Amino acid sequence: MQDITRLILPDVREHLAQGDHEDVARELERLHPADIADILSHLDPEEGAALFLALSPKDRVDVFEHLDESVQVDLVERVGRGPMVEVIEALSSDDRADLIQALPEETRKEILPLLAQADRNEVRRLLSYPEDSAGALMSTEFAAIPPDITVREALESLRRIAPSRETIYYIYVLDENQRLVGVLSLKDLVLAHPDDRIQDIMTKDVIEVRVDDDQEEVARAVEKYDFLAIPVVDDLGRMVGIVTQDDVMDVLKEEATEDAQKMAAMEPLEASYLRSGFFELVRKRGTWLVLLFFGELITSQTLAAYESTWSSLAILVALIPLINSSGGNTGGQSAVLVIRSLALGEITPGDWFRVVLREIGQGLVLGMILALVGVCRVLFWGDAGNVVPEMRLALAVALSLLTVVTLGAFLGSTIPMVFKKLGMDPAVMSNPSLSVTMDILGMLTYFNVVRLVLQI
């Protein structure tokens, strides 16, 4: 929670409880809409709705744009349809379509007929594109001019259309068939001579994305070229929208959040943590925990199968966490590095051999470092008694650590590549699979090395 929210929130709650809505509006009018949105998000749903209605119509729009989608949906459900239609119509086309899609079907049917015909058609068109595509992400409110007009005429046109456009930092040049033939920045336009023709000063080699491109590819393109917006074209080369930098930031935030949750072996949350239902959280966490539990049953069976080995030497059991955690932690590090590199497009499954060689090399070096630590553990805090010489036990631990850590690095780099090659999300599948696999292989390796070295 931000400091400003922590300071003002108690007063806002007190005013709302007393019904002093005008006092609330006066207290908040000096704040940035993003700060008001933060305060609203920390209120109970009923309090949030009351605060939202206390704002002026203009402030409602500004604040609404800064709210998380789950909070927006809740407000639409709780606030009267009249006030909300005004807010929804004032949103940019992409934000409007995203909100309509997120609404429950019954609410969507109630809201859509209340929107202007042009807005309804725009929403239906944007919702027709595949989810997570450039078409679903784009805004249709961009500045466009023909190539055969002068700079003076272009500036006059921009003055007329600018209030209804999401951005005018870039002006796109379209021919009579709406095909994208050039682009120029507002700076280029301002610095050009008023009588210059647009076709003479525009950049003709335009970097663009296709309407069906994945949103992660679009985000990478915007990041790579450091654009404020990137044009979206259809199969015929006609420009249909733009994806702006703020949309890309939302995508990156969403993808990072999803990846973090998936790598923790749980299904991604639809809403924020506090606004997610109790049993929804249980379901999203419990599914993977149950699957992992069954995987660990195999681990316990492996441990039982080697009872004759460890029952004669208690220190072997004490060292199991050291061996297994070392392999699991190394594999987890490798998996995170590879998954992130796959997501950023830095590597592909075709780079498997190069990646694996690097990871095996690092695994060997890391294994030797940990093996040295393990040897010190056995020699200086040894408790093997008179059953076996401590040097032989130290050798068994060192070989186990070297093998398990190298194996962890190999599997941690290979498993994500395999899932990516199969068209599955490596962030979802890799860590749970790696965790169970390393537990089983770690103990198999450990006990077999112990048997071989100690001959028990």
DRENNU-903412 format. One line per field, with one value per residue (C-alpha): residue number from 1; residue in three letters; x, y, z. Coordinates in pm, 1 decimal. Layout:
<rs>
num: NUM; ...
residu: ALA; ...
px: X; ...
py: Y; ...
pz: Z; ...
</rs>
This chain:
<rs>
num: 1; 2; 3; 4; 5; 6; 7; 8; 9; 10; 11; 12; 13; 14; 15; 16; 17; 18; 19; 20; 21; 22; 23; 24; 25; 26; 27; 28; 29; 30; 31; 32; 33; 34; 35; 36; 37; 38; 39; 40; 41; 42; 43; 44; 45; 46; 47; 48; 49; 50; 51; 52; 53; 54; 55; 56; 57; 58; 59; 60; 61; 62; 63; 64; 65; 66; 67; 68; 69; 70; 71; 72; 73; 74; 75; 76; 77; 78; 79; 80; 81; 82; 83; 84; 85; 86; 87; 88; 89; 90; 91; 92; 93; 94; 95; 96; 97; 98; 99; 100; 101; 102; 103; 104; 105; 106; 107; 108; 109; 110; 111; 112; 113; 114; 115; 116; 117; 118; 119; 120; 121; 122; 123; 124; 125; 126; 127; 128; 129; 130; 131; 132; 133; 134; 135; 136; 137; 138; 139; 140; 141; 142; 143; 144; 145; 146; 147; 148; 149; 150; 151; 152; 153; 154; 155; 156; 157; 158; 159; 160; 161; 162; 163; 164; 165; 166; 167; 168; 169; 170; 171; 172; 173; 174; 175; 176; 177; 178; 179; 180; 181; 182; 183; 184; 185; 186; 187; 188; 189; 190; 191; 192; 193; 194; 195; 196; 197; 198; 199; 200; 201; 202; 203; 204; 205; 206; 207; 208; 209; 210; 211; 212; 213; 214; 215; 216; 217; 218; 219; 220; 221; 222; 223; 224; 225; 226; 227; 228; 229; 230; 231; 232; 233; 234; 235; 236; 237; 238; 239; 240; 241; 242; 243; 244; 245; 246; 247; 248; 249; 250; 251; 252; 253; 254; 255; 256; 257; 258; 259; 260; 261; 262; 263; 264; 265; 266; 267; 268; 269; 270; 271; 272; 273; 274; 275; 276; 277; 278; 279; 280; 281; 282; 283; 284; 285; 286; 287; 288; 289; 290; 291; 292; 293; 294; 295; 296; 297; 298; 299; 300; 301; 302; 303; 304; 305; 306; 307; 308; 309; 310; 311; 312; 313; 314; 315; 316; 317; 318; 319; 320; 321; 322; 323; 324; 325; 326; 327; 328; 329; 330; 331; 332; 333; 334; 335; 336; 337; 338; 339; 340; 341; 342; 343; 344; 345; 346; 347; 348; 349; 350; 351; 352; 353; 354; 355; 356; 357; 358; 359; 360; 361; 362; 363; 364; 365; 366; 367; 368; 369; 370; 371; 372; 373; 374; 375; 376; 377; 378; 379; 380; 381; 382; 383; 384; 385; 386; 387; 388; 389; 390; 391; 392; 393; 394; 395; 396; 397; 398; 399; 400; 401; 402; 403; 404; 405; 406; 407; 408; 409; 410; 411; 412; 413; 414; 415; 416; 417; 418; 419; 420; 421; 422; 423; 424; 425; 426; 427; 428; 429; 430; 431; 432; 433; 434; 435; 436; 437; 438; 439; 440; 441; 442; 443; 444; 445; 446; 447; 448; 449; 450; 451; 452; 453; 454; 455; 456
residu: MET; GLN; ASP; ILE; THR; ARG; LEU; ILE; LEU; PRO; ASP; VAL; ARG; GLU; HIS; LEU; ALA; GLN; GLY; ASP; HIS; GLU; ASP; VAL; ALA; ARG; GLU; LEU; GLU; ARG; LEU; HIS; PRO; ALA; ASP; ILE; ALA; ASP; ILE; LEU; SER; HIS; LEU; ASP; PRO; GLU; GLU; GLY; ALA; ALA; LEU; PHE; LEU; ALA; LEU; SER; PRO; LYS; ASP; ARG; VAL; ASP; VAL; PHE; GLU; HIS; LEU; ASP; GLU; SER; VAL; GLN; VAL; ASP; LEU; VAL; GLU; ARG; VAL; GLY; ARG; GLY; PRO; MET; VAL; GLU; VAL; ILE; GLU; ALA; LEU; SER; SER; ASP; ASP; ARG; ALA; ASP; LEU; ILE; GLN; ALA; LEU; PRO; GLU; GLU; THR; ARG; LYS; GLU; ILE; LEU; PRO; LEU; LEU; ALA; GLN; ALA; ASP; ARG; ASN; GLU; VAL; ARG; ARG; LEU; LEU; SER; TYR; PRO; GLU; ASP; SER; ALA; GLY; ALA; LEU; MET; SER; THR; GLU; PHE; ALA; ALA; ILE; PRO; PRO; ASP; ILE; THR; VAL; ARG; GLU; ALA; LEU; GLU; SER; LEU; ARG; ARG; ILE; ALA; PRO; SER; ARG; GLU; THR; ILE; TYR; TYR; ILE; TYR; VAL; LEU; ASP; GLU; ASN; GLN; ARG; LEU; VAL; GLY; VAL; LEU; SER; LEU; LYS; ASP; LEU; VAL; LEU; ALA; HIS; PRO; ASP; ASP; ARG; ILE; GLN; ASP; ILE; MET; THR; LYS; ASP; VAL; ILE; GLU; VAL; ARG; VAL; ASP; ASP; ASP; GLN; GLU; GLU; VAL; ALA; ARG; ALA; VAL; GLU; LYS; TYR; ASP; PHE; LEU; ALA; ILE; PRO; VAL; VAL; ASP; ASP; LEU; GLY; ARG; MET; VAL; GLY; ILE; VAL; THR; GLN; ASP; ASP; VAL; MET; ASP; VAL; LEU; LYS; GLU; GLU; ALA; THR; GLU; ASP; ALA; GLN; LYS; MET; ALA; ALA; MET; GLU; PRO; LEU; GLU; ALA; SER; TYR; LEU; ARG; SER; GLY; PHE; PHE; GLU; LEU; VAL; ARG; LYS; ARG; GLY; THR; TRP; LEU; VAL; LEU; LEU; PHE; PHE; GLY; GLU; LEU; ILE; THR; SER; GLN; THR; LEU; ALA; ALA; TYR; GLU; SER; THR; TRP; SER; SER; LEU; ALA; ILE; LEU; VAL; ALA; LEU; ILE; PRO; LEU; ILE; ASN; SER; SER; GLY; GLY; ASN; THR; GLY; GLY; GLN; SER; ALA; VAL; LEU; VAL; ILE; ARG; SER; LEU; ALA; LEU; GLY; GLU; ILE; THR; PRO; GLY; ASP; TRP; PHE; ARG; VAL; VAL; LEU; ARG; GLU; ILE; GLY; GLN; GLY; LEU; VAL; LEU; GLY; MET; ILE; LEU; ALA; LEU; VAL; GLY; VAL; CYS; ARG; VAL; LEU; PHE; TRP; GLY; ASP; ALA; GLY; ASN; VAL; VAL; PRO; GLU; MET; ARG; LEU; ALA; LEU; ALA; VAL; ALA; LEU; SER; LEU; LEU; THR; VAL; VAL; THR; LEU; GLY; ALA; PHE; LEU; GLY; SER; THR; ILE; PRO; MET; VAL; PHE; LYS; LYS; LEU; GLY; MET; ASP; PRO; ALA; VAL; MET; SER; ASN; PRO; SER; LEU; SER; VAL; THR; MET; ASP; ILE; LEU; GLY; MET; LEU; THR; TYR; PHE; ASN; VAL; VAL; ARG; LEU; VAL; LEU; GLN; ILE
px: 0.0; 135.5; 202.8; -59.7; -320.9; -228.1; -265.5; -594.7; -778.7; -903.5; -1050.0; -1217.3; -1376.4; -1498.4; -1658.1; -1825.2; -1960.9; -2115.1; -2252.7; -2034.0; -1983.1; -1921.0; -1645.4; -1484.0; -1491.0; -1335.3; -1064.6; -967.3; -991.1; -630.4; -499.3; -388.8; -649.9; -404.6; -387.6; -766.5; -785.8; -541.0; -756.3; -1071.6; -909.2; -839.6; -1200.9; -1472.2; -1679.0; -1974.1; -1748.0; -1571.4; -1900.4; -2003.3; -1670.2; -1689.9; -2036.6; -1911.5; -1661.4; -1741.1; -1822.4; -1480.7; -1295.1; -1489.0; -1346.0; -991.0; -1001.9; -1173.4; -891.0; -639.6; -836.0; -762.7; -1007.1; -1158.1; -1238.1; -1386.3; -1615.4; -1726.7; -1809.9; -2016.3; -2211.6; -2271.8; -2310.6; -2619.9; -2615.1; -2661.5; -2344.2; -2143.5; -2247.5; -2109.2; -1779.8; -1760.8; -1827.7; -1546.4; -1289.7; -1054.9; -1180.5; -940.9; -1012.7; -1386.7; -1371.0; -1159.6; -1407.8; -1712.3; -1544.9; -1467.4; -1827.2; -2061.5; -2274.6; -2597.2; -2442.0; -2286.1; -2629.0; -2764.1; -2476.1; -2422.1; -2764.0; -2708.0; -2390.4; -2390.7; -2424.8; -2071.4; -1928.7; -2126.3; -1995.0; -1639.1; -1664.7; -1799.9; -1522.4; -1245.0; -1394.2; -1394.8; -1014.1; -839.0; -766.5; -408.1; -363.1; -263.4; -622.3; -763.1; -503.7; -514.6; -695.6; -873.1; -836.9; -526.2; -433.2; -428.3; -380.7; -350.4; -9.3; -95.4; -179.9; 53.2; 197.4; -27.2; -337.3; -217.8; -181.0; -529.5; -667.4; -487.9; -635.4; -983.5; -932.1; -684.8; -946.0; -1090.7; -757.8; -565.1; -232.2; -101.3; 270.6; 272.4; 68.4; 3.9; -22.6; -289.8; -373.7; -728.5; -763.9; -659.0; -328.2; -39.0; 217.7; 411.8; 447.4; 584.7; 611.2; 446.3; 794.8; 858.4; 533.6; 598.7; 951.8; 859.8; 785.2; 408.9; 401.9; 585.5; 385.2; 337.7; 456.2; 789.6; 869.7; 714.3; 909.3; 808.4; 963.6; 711.6; 757.6; 419.1; 253.4; -23.5; -363.4; -328.1; 23.5; 55.8; 54.6; 391.8; 546.8; 388.8; 526.8; 875.4; 854.9; 752.9; 1028.9; 1292.0; 1226.0; 1137.2; 809.5; 532.4; 289.9; 307.4; 60.3; -152.0; -248.9; -477.7; -401.7; -444.3; -207.4; -489.9; -429.9; -684.5; -536.1; -236.9; -90.6; 40.7; 320.7; 81.1; -96.9; 239.1; 319.8; -9.5; 78.0; 425.1; 283.0; 15.0; 258.7; 511.3; 239.4; 109.1; 459.2; 537.3; 216.9; 263.9; 622.2; 494.2; 278.5; -62.9; -314.9; -299.6; -546.9; -812.4; -821.6; -586.3; -506.7; -746.9; -1030.8; -996.6; -1245.3; -1124.4; -1230.6; -1106.3; -758.9; -793.4; -888.9; -612.0; -348.6; -489.6; -498.1; -122.6; -52.7; -252.4; -66.2; 267.2; 161.3; 107.2; 449.1; 605.6; 442.4; 686.5; 966.7; 852.4; 835.6; 1191.2; 1303.1; 1130.0; 1297.0; 1639.3; 1553.3; 1826.0; 2083.0; 1996.5; 1871.2; 2225.8; 2365.9; 2153.6; 2369.7; 2254.6; 1902.5; 2030.1; 2206.5; 1901.3; 1776.6; 2127.6; 2148.8; 1791.9; 1772.9; 2104.7; 1983.5; 1638.9; 1772.3; 2019.5; 1749.7; 1516.2; 1778.2; 1840.6; 1467.8; 1405.7; 1692.4; 1575.4; 1203.2; 1274.0; 1505.1; 1240.6; 977.6; 1201.4; 1290.2; 1660.3; 1670.0; 1453.5; 1423.7; 1672.4; 1940.0; 1897.7; 2245.4; 2426.9; 2216.3; 2261.9; 2639.5; 2653.0; 2432.1; 2620.6; 2946.6; 2803.6; 2648.4; 2987.2; 3153.3; 2867.0; 2861.7; 3230.3; 3177.7; 2887.8; 3075.4; 3354.7; 3099.6; 2946.8; 3286.2; 3347.2; 3008.4; 3096.4; 3454.9; 3408.4; 3061.0; 3074.3; 2850.4; 2902.0; 3040.3; 3238.3; 3012.8; 3217.6; 3527.7; 3434.8; 3657.7; 3456.4; 3132.2; 3270.2; 3358.1; 3005.3; 2850.6; 3085.4; 3010.7; 2636.4; 2636.2; 2843.2; 2610.7; 2281.9; 2372.2; 2489.5; 2173.3; 1962.6; 2127.0; 2072.2; 1704.6; 1635.6; 1750.4; 1599.8; 1246.9; 1136.3; 1274.9; 1080.6; 751.4; 810.2; 876.6; 551.5; 358.1; 294.8; 364.6; 703.7; 620.8; 322.8; 475.8; 848.3; 885.9; 629.6; 773.7; 1129.5; 1053.9; 915.7; 1172.1; 1467.9; 1335.6; 1315.4; 1640.4; 1823.0; 1750.5; 1814.9; 2151.5; 2238.8; 2159.9; 2320.6; 2639.8; 2639.4; 2596.2; 2877.2; 3126.1; 3042.8; 2957.6; 2658.6
py: 0.0; 342.8; 597.2; 839.1; 562.5; 455.9; 815.2; 901.3; 567.9; 593.8; 941.5; 826.1; 530.3; 756.3; 1006.1; 725.8; 566.7; 902.0; 960.3; 1269.4; 1198.8; 1562.8; 1587.3; 1276.0; 1422.0; 1749.0; 1565.5; 1356.5; 1613.9; 1726.2; 1370.3; 1207.7; 965.7; 677.6; 754.4; 770.4; 437.5; 289.4; 411.6; 276.6; -62.8; -93.3; -22.1; -280.2; -323.6; -128.5; 153.9; 156.5; 196.9; 483.2; 659.4; 615.7; 775.6; 1067.7; 1161.1; 1398.1; 1235.2; 1331.9; 1200.4; 873.2; 808.9; 904.8; 688.2; 396.1; 370.4; 311.0; 33.0; -337.2; -520.4; -715.9; -390.2; -240.5; -539.7; -514.9; -145.9; -213.7; -472.9; -243.2; 104.9; 200.6; 126.8; 494.3; 628.7; 329.6; 359.5; 715.1; 586.5; 289.3; 503.9; 739.7; 456.5; 388.5; 119.0; -152.5; -87.8; -84.6; -418.1; -576.9; -465.1; -587.6; -925.4; -954.2; -884.5; -1171.3; -1265.8; -1134.5; -794.6; -779.1; -825.7; -539.4; -298.8; -348.4; -216.6; 100.5; 189.8; 396.8; 191.9; 273.3; 169.4; -156.7; -242.3; -160.2; -380.4; -675.1; -637.5; -627.6; -924.0; -1124.8; -1140.7; -1431.6; -1375.6; -1262.5; -1148.2; -802.8; -753.9; -811.9; -577.2; -288.2; 43.1; 165.2; 532.8; 636.4; 943.0; 881.9; 1111.3; 1060.2; 1088.5; 1361.0; 1648.1; 1919.2; 1954.9; 2256.3; 2052.8; 1762.2; 1984.9; 2127.2; 1773.0; 1668.1; 1959.4; 1833.7; 1463.6; 1476.9; 1490.9; 1155.1; 976.9; 780.5; 923.9; 1153.1; 1102.6; 898.1; 986.1; 701.3; 756.1; 549.3; 526.4; 526.0; 155.6; 213.6; 36.2; 157.1; 326.8; 543.7; 695.9; 1016.7; 1152.8; 1467.2; 1615.7; 1547.3; 1719.6; 2027.9; 2077.3; 2028.4; 2316.5; 2388.2; 2333.5; 1998.8; 1697.0; 1418.0; 1156.5; 1339.1; 1350.9; 1028.5; 712.3; 445.9; 137.8; 94.2; -164.4; -322.4; -628.0; -850.1; -853.8; -1222.2; -1194.1; -1309.0; -1023.4; -1132.7; -1090.5; -745.8; -652.2; -764.3; -556.4; -241.3; -300.4; -375.7; -65.4; 156.8; 266.3; 456.1; 269.6; 13.7; -17.1; -328.3; -437.8; -708.6; -972.9; -715.6; -464.5; -234.9; -59.0; -154.0; -22.5; 50.7; -112.7; 152.7; 131.7; 132.6; -170.2; -343.7; -265.3; -426.0; -736.0; -762.2; -720.7; -980.7; -1229.1; -1181.1; -1235.1; -1545.3; -1689.2; -1631.3; -1806.9; -2092.0; -2147.0; -2174.2; -2468.3; -2301.5; -2182.6; -1806.2; -1589.4; -1398.6; -1115.5; -974.2; -1184.5; -1012.4; -1003.7; -1371.5; -1597.2; -1820.1; -2144.1; -2021.8; -1990.7; -2336.0; -2486.6; -2315.7; -2416.9; -2755.3; -2910.1; -2899.4; -2981.8; -3303.9; -3397.8; -3323.8; -3526.5; -3833.1; -3771.2; -3759.8; -4095.4; -4242.3; -4073.1; -4232.6; -4572.7; -4522.7; -4443.3; -4754.7; -4971.6; -4870.7; -4922.8; -5184.5; -4928.0; -4636.2; -4825.7; -4936.3; -4584.3; -4305.7; -4028.7; -4132.7; -4019.5; -3692.2; -3616.2; -3680.1; -3315.8; -3191.3; -3407.8; -3359.4; -2984.3; -2926.3; -3103.1; -2944.7; -2592.7; -2622.4; -2757.2; -2476.6; -2213.9; -2366.8; -2391.2; -2024.7; -1908.9; -2117.7; -2036.9; -1664.7; -1681.6; -1874.3; -1614.6; -1327.9; -1504.4; -1515.5; -1891.7; -2150.3; -2530.3; -2546.0; -2411.4; -2712.4; -2858.4; -2529.1; -2461.1; -2812.5; -2800.2; -2472.9; -2607.6; -2936.1; -2743.0; -2513.0; -2812.4; -2981.9; -2670.8; -2603.9; -2972.5; -2965.6; -2658.1; -2821.0; -3151.5; -2972.6; -2831.7; -3178.6; -3334.0; -3074.5; -3157.2; -3525.6; -3484.5; -3206.8; -3296.8; -3665.3; -3901.9; -4224.2; -4393.0; -4707.8; -4842.7; -4707.1; -4487.4; -4121.3; -4070.7; -4326.9; -4164.1; -3823.9; -3964.4; -4104.8; -3768.6; -3580.8; -3809.2; -3793.0; -3414.6; -3384.7; -3622.5; -3483.9; -3116.9; -3188.1; -3391.6; -3104.8; -2855.4; -3091.9; -3158.5; -2796.1; -2685.3; -2976.1; -3007.0; -2649.7; -2699.9; -3024.1; -2867.3; -2568.0; -2801.8; -2988.0; -2660.1; -2661.0; -2374.5; -2444.8; -2210.2; -2428.6; -2772.3; -2743.1; -2673.2; -2929.4; -3195.0; -3102.5; -3108.0; -3462.2; -3596.3; -3457.3; -3596.5; -3945.2; -3935.2; -3762.2; -4043.1; -4315.3; -4157.9; -4103.4; -4452.2; -4629.5; -4426.6; -4500.0; -4873.2; -4872.0; -4673.2; -4805.5; -5157.0; -5194.2
pz: 0.0; -92.7; 182.3; 52.9; 53.2; 407.0; 529.9; 361.6; 369.3; 733.7; 671.5; 350.3; 530.4; 811.1; 568.1; 372.6; 691.3; 786.9; 436.7; 379.0; 9.8; -83.5; 177.4; 30.6; -320.5; -197.7; -6.1; -306.7; -586.1; -534.5; -582.3; -904.8; -1048.4; -999.4; -625.0; -601.1; -782.5; -531.1; -241.9; -404.1; -457.3; -82.7; 15.2; 60.7; -261.2; -117.7; 0.9; -335.6; -520.7; -292.1; -341.5; -717.7; -732.2; -520.3; -793.2; -1078.1; -1417.1; -1556.1; -1249.7; -1272.3; -1618.1; -1517.7; -1203.4; -1376.5; -1630.7; -1348.1; -1177.8; -1212.5; -1435.8; -1146.2; -962.8; -1280.6; -1324.6; -962.3; -1005.1; -1317.3; -1116.6; -819.0; -971.7; -1171.0; -1544.6; -1637.0; -1474.0; -1591.4; -1956.6; -1963.1; -1822.8; -2059.7; -2366.3; -2262.1; -2253.1; -2541.5; -2778.7; -2656.0; -2286.6; -2360.2; -2540.7; -2263.7; -1999.7; -2192.6; -2242.8; -1870.5; -1764.4; -1678.0; -1978.1; -1823.7; -1744.6; -2091.4; -2249.9; -2039.5; -2109.7; -2483.7; -2601.1; -2398.2; -2587.5; -2905.6; -3225.1; -3339.0; -3001.1; -3008.4; -3353.6; -3248.2; -2938.3; -3140.6; -3397.6; -3137.5; -2951.8; -3275.1; -3275.7; -3101.5; -2734.8; -2662.9; -3024.6; -3151.0; -3270.3; -2923.7; -2772.7; -3018.5; -3009.5; -3324.2; -3233.3; -3424.7; -3629.0; -4005.5; -4305.2; -4684.5; -4855.0; -5106.1; -4869.1; -4742.9; -4394.9; -4336.2; -4426.9; -4211.7; -3904.5; -3956.1; -3981.4; -3663.1; -3468.7; -3558.4; -3483.4; -3193.1; -2911.4; -3021.8; -3073.1; -2812.1; -2926.8; -3198.7; -3136.4; -3455.3; -3764.2; -4004.3; -4378.1; -4553.2; -4922.0; -5063.8; -4974.8; -4611.8; -4669.4; -4454.3; -4679.8; -4437.1; -4092.8; -3942.7; -3591.9; -3466.0; -3437.2; -3807.6; -3895.0; -3680.7; -3813.7; -4180.9; -4417.6; -4432.8; -4811.1; -4809.1; -4922.1; -4666.3; -4916.3; -4944.5; -4572.1; -4441.3; -4350.8; -4601.2; -4441.1; -4160.5; -3886.7; -3826.9; -3673.1; -3807.3; -3646.4; -3553.6; -3404.1; -3043.7; -2792.6; -2652.1; -2998.6; -3022.0; -2679.6; -2782.3; -3102.0; -2911.9; -2658.6; -2924.1; -3133.0; -2834.3; -2992.8; -2818.8; -3047.3; -3325.0; -3617.8; -3667.4; -4019.4; -4155.7; -4419.9; -4699.6; -4543.0; -4432.7; -4104.5; -3840.7; -3515.5; -3294.6; -2986.2; -2748.0; -2494.1; -2198.1; -2347.1; -2376.4; -2012.9; -1911.8; -2117.3; -1964.0; -1613.7; -1679.5; -1831.9; -1550.6; -1289.2; -1464.9; -1505.9; -1138.0; -1031.3; -1277.9; -1167.2; -810.4; -930.4; -924.5; -1178.6; -1253.7; -1061.8; -1254.4; -999.5; -736.6; -431.3; -189.2; -443.7; -533.9; -359.6; -75.3; -242.6; -580.8; -426.9; -271.8; -609.0; -804.7; -549.1; -455.2; -803.6; -847.8; -483.0; -516.4; -835.2; -669.2; -366.0; -582.6; -736.8; -391.5; -313.0; -564.7; -371.8; -47.6; -215.6; -341.1; 13.4; 145.7; -118.5; 15.3; 382.1; 422.7; 308.3; 533.6; 839.3; 919.3; 905.3; 1052.0; 904.7; 556.9; 641.5; 787.2; 459.3; 233.9; 251.4; 168.2; -143.9; -269.3; -206.9; -384.0; -698.8; -682.4; -624.5; -911.6; -1143.1; -1038.8; -1120.2; -1462.5; -1532.9; -1444.5; -1665.7; -1961.3; -1922.3; -1905.9; -2207.0; -2403.2; -2310.5; -2425.7; -2750.0; -2656.3; -2719.4; -2897.5; -2864.8; -3153.0; -2916.9; -2686.8; -2743.8; -2673.4; -2365.2; -2226.4; -2273.2; -2079.4; -1801.7; -1767.8; -1744.8; -1479.4; -1302.6; -1276.6; -1132.7; -890.7; -798.3; -708.5; -489.3; -305.0; -286.4; -98.9; 146.1; 185.6; 258.1; 528.7; 677.2; 704.9; 825.5; 1079.4; 1204.2; 1125.2; 1317.5; 1124.9; 1432.5; 1371.4; 1096.9; 802.6; 771.8; 748.6; 443.2; 246.5; 357.4; 257.5; -85.8; -127.0; -36.1; -270.0; -566.4; -493.4; -482.9; -799.8; -984.6; -851.0; -909.3; -1265.3; -1327.7; -1189.5; -1425.7; -1720.1; -1644.4; -1549.7; -1894.6; -2088.0; -1944.7; -2037.6; -2390.9; -2431.1; -2318.5; -2547.9; -2839.6; -2763.9; -2772.3; -2396.4; -2158.7; -1995.2; -1707.8; -1612.2; -1649.8; -1584.8; -1212.3; -1085.4; -1317.7; -1223.9; -851.2; -850.7; -1098.4; -902.9; -572.8; -721.4; -919.7; -634.9; -391.2; -648.8; -724.7; -359.8; -233.7; -529.5; -495.0; -118.9; -186.0; -438.9; -230.7; 115.2; -4.6; 225.8
</rs>
